[in-house]
Amino acid sequence: MTVYHHTVDVRSHLNKPMFHDVTEAAREAISRSGIQLGTITVYSKHTTCSVIIQEESHDTLYDGTEYLLQDLLDCLEAIVPTCRREGQYLHPGPKHIRHAVENLGEKAVWSLNTDAHIRSCLIGRSETIPIVNGLIELGEFGHVYFVDFDAVRTRDRTVQFQLLGD
């Protein structure tokens, strides 16, 4: 059995949640691994990010967000409203803010991302997909997206691919 690990970096820069299509990076990881039969897990170590499988929408907003993915954001907004001010959610509390500012050198406003944490918990931080004959099994229209829900600042993120198989 082969175990193969690969990472790619993405940058989120819009002042809204961002979707990064990592389908080609997953295919490249499979090709590099040489695995013909097994699984690939696409994972986020970031607690405000998720990994999803969704159809490519083709149509996009002016900022590049695909319509179907914007529809997802609109639904999530109804369930978990974007954090716009301190006190809207219990988190972040004064101890968390003090730690972020004093120990991490962050701005207090960067901690107003409670919605991103909750959305990530609801959606999940990984997807495991079969590999058959050296190909990822996504169906005709499936794409793998790394979703960064944390829209309070520009962020560099790491997408992890873990492959198992023969």
C-alpha positions, 0 to 999 in steps of 0.5 A: 500500500502506498501513502502519498501526501501533497500540499498546495497553497492558495491565497484568499483576498476578497472581502467575502468567502472564497472558493478555490477549485483544487480539482486539477491539483488533486489530479496532479497529486494522483498522477504523481503518487502512481496510485491506481486504486485507492482514495484521496482525502482533500483536507483543510487544517484551517478551522474557518475553511471547508472542502466540498464537491460541487458541480462547476457552475460556469456562470460567475458574478463580476468578482468571479464567484460561480453562481451555484457557489454564491447560492450556497453562500446565500443559504449559509448567510440565512443560517449563520449570519456574517459576523459584523460587530463585536457582541453579535456572537459570544465568541470572540470574548475578551480573553481571546481578543487579548491573546490574539492582539498581545501574543499573535500581533493580530488586529482585534477585528480579525477575530470577528470571524465566528460565522466562518468557524460555524460554517466550517463545522457545518460543511466539514473540513475534508472530502474522501474520493475514490481513485479508480484506474488512476483517476479521481471519481468525481462524476461528469460535473464534479469539482473539488473546492477549498472554501475559505469562509474567513473574509476578514483579511487576506490569508494564505492557506494550505490545502492538503491531499492524502492518498492511500492505495496501490 
